[in-house]
Amino acid sequence: QPAAFAAAVGELTQGASHVVLASAGSARPEVVKRFADLADVLAGEHEVTVALSPGDITQHARRGSVVVPVLVADGIFADRVRTAADAAGATTTAVLGDTPGFARTLVAEVTAAR
């Protein structure tokens, strides 16, 4: 649920005026829609951009932006996200999958699905 994951992202982006949600992207329309829905939920507190590639990050992030790698684990793509954010003068948070908020949300989602 976008609202549940928005709480996890919100823990990482308090005080930010612009948030970039960085993901590896997907050819699956339902995945792209989930990111758009998450951005919509967060838009009440931040200006939000969805970036589906490092090039998107470079294009949309700026000094003062907070880039959130919406990934399950750290790795090569997260490194590329950080490099693109650094090039734009933006700050990068921890990978969402490595945060307590993500773990709580995932457990709640799995429990609710049973």
C-alpha positions in Angstrom: 0.0 0.0 0.0 1.4 3.4 -1.0 0.4 5.0 2.3 2.2 2.4 4.4 5.4 2.8 2.4 5.1 6.5 2.4 5.5 6.4 6.2 8.8 4.5 5.7 10.0 7.1 3.2 8.8 9.9 5.4 11.1 8.8 8.1 14.0 9.4 5.7 12.9 12.7 4.2 11.7 14.8 7.1 12.3 18.5 6.3 13.1 17.9 2.7 11.4 20.2 0.2 12.1 18.0 -2.9 12.3 14.2 -2.8 13.4 12.0 -5.7 12.2 8.4 -5.5 14.8 6.4 -7.3 14.0 2.9 -8.6 15.3 0.6 -11.3 12.1 1.0 -13.2 10.0 -1.7 -14.7 8.2 -2.6 -17.8 5.3 -3.8 -15.7 2.6 -1.0 -15.6 1.4 -2.0 -12.2 4.9 -1.4 -10.7 5.2 2.0 -12.4 1.7 2.9 -11.0 2.8 1.9 -7.5 5.6 4.4 -7.7 3.3 7.1 -9.0 0.8 6.3 -6.2 3.6 6.6 -3.6 4.7 9.9 -5.1 1.1 11.1 -4.9 0.9 10.2 -1.2 4.2 12.0 -0.5 3.2 15.1 -2.5 1.3 16.5 0.4 4.5 17.1 2.2 7.2 17.4 -0.5 7.7 18.1 -4.2 8.2 14.6 -5.5 9.8 13.2 -8.6 10.0 9.6 -9.6 13.3 8.6 -11.2 13.5 5.3 -13.0 17.2 5.5 -14.0 20.3 7.2 -12.9 19.9 9.6 -15.9 16.5 10.6 -14.5 18.1 11.4 -11.1 20.7 13.6 -12.8 18.0 15.4 -14.7 15.6 16.0 -11.8 17.6 16.1 -8.6 19.2 19.4 -7.5 21.1 20.8 -4.6 18.9 20.3 -1.5 17.0 17.3 -3.0 16.8 14.1 -1.0 17.1 11.0 -3.2 15.6 7.8 -1.7 16.8 4.6 -3.4 13.5 2.6 -3.4 15.3 -0.7 -3.5 15.1 -3.8 -1.4 18.9 -4.1 -0.9 22.1 -2.1 -1.4 24.2 -3.0 -4.5 25.4 -1.8 -7.9 22.2 0.1 -8.7 22.2 1.8 -5.4 25.8 2.9 -6.1 24.7 4.3 -9.4 21.9 6.2 -7.6 24.4 7.7 -5.2 26.8 8.7 -8.0 24.0 10.4 -9.9 22.7 12.2 -6.8 26.2 13.4 -5.9 26.6 14.8 -9.4 23.4 16.7 -9.0 24.4 18.0 -5.5 21.6 16.0 -3.8 21.7 14.0 -0.6 21.1 10.2 -0.7 19.3 8.3 2.1 19.9 4.7 3.0 18.4 2.2 0.6 14.8 1.9 1.7 15.0 -1.9 2.1 17.7 -1.4 4.7 15.5 0.7 7.0 13.4 -0.3 10.0 10.4 1.5 8.5 10.6 -0.7 5.4 10.8 -3.8 7.5 7.8 -2.8 9.6 5.8 -2.0 6.5 6.7 -5.3 4.8 5.8 -7.3 7.9 2.5 -5.5 8.1 1.7 -6.0 4.4 2.5 -9.8 4.6 0.5 -10.2 7.8 -2.5 -8.4 6.3 -2.3 -10.6 3.2 -2.7 -13.8 5.1 
